[in-house]
Amino acid sequence: PVYYAEIDGHFVFASEIKSILAFPGYERKVNQKALEQYLSFQYSPLEETFFRGIYKLMPGHMLLYKNGNYEIKTYFKTKLAPGQWDRKTNMEQLRNQLAENLKDSVEHHMLSDVEVGAFLSGGVDSGYLASSSGADQAFTVGFDEGDRYSEVNKAAKVAEKASLKHHVKIISKQEFWDALPDVMYHMDEPLGDASAVALYFLSKEAAGHVKVVLSGEGADELFGGYNIYSCLLYTSPSPRDR
């Protein structure tokens, strides 16, 4: 992430908000707009942060600063059209095309001068990446709640099949609550998603072994992994949208 602000004639930028908070002259004030967004969506999708006057550079954007002025330009914008493929294209063709795209993406992300590991849950997303990437190590977290909500066993089967060295961290209830202040500190802004705590422990475990990891993050949004992401496919458009 890139955060930036203009403070007393200075253009200040950093990869963490807390660095800008330390800059002399910045006055800490809550941004009510971001708070409203958080209470509605559990996070703030705005370029504004929870700190008034501090902004984040949005995905697919670049910031050009010169002679005391800056401008923001868009260099990449996704174009998604679910269900709008050519009717002549069959599912076999689509599967082959998807496999080629995924393979190409994984190969590009494996270009590294250090060992690359993989986050591994019991789902298809991370399982595919971990097994197809050529990574040597995989990392999984689970909660001390028995097998009902745990995917550790499923992840272990994938790791065994793919010949991955499997690291598992089980999070206790006390560890979960004790970690919340640290999680919020590192994130800079609130996020109402409990998975952030699991990701914190997962990253901490992986950091003891590798410097880079692959993740299945983002696949649910693209492929409708949960109903909330696929509901638009089953919602009829209004007459004016037709």
N, C-alpha and C positions, 0 to 999 in steps of 0.2 A: 504493500500500500504506500501511497504518497499523500502526505498531508501538507497543507500550506496555509499561510496567513500573512497579512500585511500588518506590521506592528511598528508604529512610530516611524514610518518611512522606510522600514526594512522589509524585504521579502524573505520570509522564513519558511523553510520546508524540512521535512523529516519523514522517516518511515514509521514513526510512532508519535501519537499526539502528546504523550508525556514529555517528549523532547521540546516541543513548542511551548508547553506550559512552563518550562524552566527558563524560557527566554525573557530577559529583563524587559519590563514594560507591559507584558501581557496581563490583562485583568480577567480573572476567571469568572465567567457568567454562564448560567445554563441557557441553552438554546431551546426555547419553548416549542419551536416547530419540530425539532427532532424528537422531543419528548412526546408530542402528539402522535407522531408516526410510530414510535415505539409502542405506545399503549394500544395502537390499532393493529400493528403487524408483528410485534415482538422484536422488531429491529427498525432502524431508520434507513430507508432507501434513498434518502436525499444526498446531495453532494455536501450539504451542511452537516456538521457533526453536533454532538451534544454540547460542545463548547462554542459559544458565540464568537464568530469571526474566524474560526478554524474550519477549513474545507478539505474534502478528500477528492483526489483525482479519480474520476469514475472509470470503470473498465472500458477499454477501447479508446481512450482519450490521451492526448499528449498536451503538455503545457510548454509554451515558448516564452521565455523571459528575456527582455532586452531593453536596455536604456530606461529602466525604472517602470516598464510596463509589461504586462503579460497577456497572452491570449491562449485560449483552449481550443483545440481542434480534435475532431473525431477521425481516427484512422481505421477503425474496424467496427462493423455493426453486423450482428448476426441476422440472418434471414431464415426464419422457420415457417414452414407452411405444412403443418400436419394434415395428412389425408389428401394432399393436393398433387400426389405423384401421378405420372401418366398411367391411365387405366390399363394400358397394354403391358405395363411392367408387372411381372408376376413376383410372388413373394421370394422365390428362389433367387431372382436377380437382385432383389433388395437386400437379401441376406448376404449375398456375395459382395455387393457394393459396401455394405456396412462392415463386413469382415476386413476388406481391403483398407478402408478408411481407418479403422481401429488399429490395424497392424502398422500402418504408416505412422500414425500418431504416437504409438508406443515406442517404435524404433527411434523416432526423433527425440522423445523424452528420455531415452536411455543413453543419449550421448553425454557422457560425464567422465571426468578424470578421477572420480571417487566411486566407491561401491554404492549401488542404489538398492534400497530395500523396498518393501511394499506393505501398505496397510492392508489387513485382511480381515473382513467380517465373514458372516456366513452367507452373504448375498452374491448374486451373479456379477455385479459390477466389479468389486474389488477382487473377486475370485478369478475373473477372466484376466484382469491386468496382472495379478500376481503370478499366475501360471504361464501367461504368454510372454511376459516381459524378459524372462531370463534372469530375474533377480534371484539372489541366493538366500535372502532372509525375509521373513514375513512377521508382522507384529499384530497382535490381537488383544483386545481388552474385553473383560466381562464383569458383571456385577455379582456380588455375593448374595444372590437371590435364588440360588438353585438353578435347575436346568430350564425352567419355564421360559425365562426371558434371556437365556444365554445362547449365543451363537458360537461359543468357543469350540464345541465338538464338531460343528459343521466346518468351521474354519480349519480345524486340525486335519480333517479328512482331505480338504483341498491341498493343504500344505504337504501332507504325506504323498498325495498323488503327484504333486508337482516337484517333489524332492526339495522342499524348502525347509531351511532351519527355522523352526517356529518358536517365537517368543510370546508368552502369554502373561498378561497382568490382570489379576482379579482385584477389583476395586471394592473396598468395604464401605458400608454406610458412613462410618465416621470419616474415612478418607475423602469421600465425596463432599461432605459438608465442610470439612476443614480446607479443602482446596478452592472453594468458591472465591474467597478474597484474592488469591493469586491469579485465578482464571480471569476475573474481571480486570485486575491490574494489567495483565498482559494484553487483553483485548482492547483496552482503551475506552471502549464504549459498551453499554449493556447489550446483551443478546438473550432473549427469552427462550433459548433452546438448550435443554439439558444435555444434548449431545456434545456441546462445547466442552463440558467437563470430561467426558469420556475421551474426546480428542486431545485434551490436555495431557491426560495420563498416557495415551497412546504415543503422542509425540515425545513425551519425556522418556518412555521406555525405548523408543527407536533411537533417540539421540545418544543413548549409551552404546550404540553399535554402528550406526551409519549416519551420514550427513545429509543424504537425499532419499526421499521416499516417493513412491507412486501412490495415488489414492483414487478411489472410485467416486470421489465427491463430484456432484453435478449430474451424474447419470440419471438420478430419479427425476430431475427437472426435465431432461431431454426425452426420456423414454416413458414418462408417466409411471414411475415406480410407486407412487402413492396416489390415491384418488384425487387429492387436492390438485395434483398436477395434470391429471387427465380429464378433469370434469368438463373442460371446454370442448372436448371432442363430443360430448353427449348433450351439449346445450344448444338448442336451436337458436339461430341468430334472429334478432328482431327484424321486421320488414325493412326498416331503413338500412340495415347492414347487409341485406341480401344482394 
